């Protein structure tokens, strides 16, 4: 488990410097765009490395998009304060 944690932390640090330093609020996707993307997932296909089944995103697109959008806004606000 420690080895996996170290690998993940190292990978994140390596990609941290590729991230843009400044974002504009208009660059964040609107809720309806997230919902459409979630709804387009195929229920029987893997959507990523996380343990959440793609069927969850397909069937609960609206509530998940709203929650994820809130998370994006929080991250956006936090990232703007980090680089000041």
VENLIN-V781766 format. One line per field, one symbol per residue. phi: phi as a letter, one per 30 degrees, with the letter a starting at -180 (. if undefined). psi: psi as a letter, one per 20 degrees, with the letter a starting at -180 (. if undefined). burial: + if it has 16 or more other ideal C-beta (glycine too) atoms within 10 Angstrom, else -. A space follows every 50 residues. Layout:
# VENLIN-V781766
phi = ???
psi = ???
burial = ???
This chain:
# VENLIN-V781766
phi = .ddddddddddddddddddddbbcedddddeddddddddddddccdcldd dddddddddceddddddddeddddddddddddcd
psi = gggggggggggghhihiiqqhpqqhiiqqrghhggggghiqphjqqiair jpqhhghghlgghhggghgggggghgghhhhhj.
burial = ---------------------------------++--+--+--------- ---+--++--+--++--++---------------
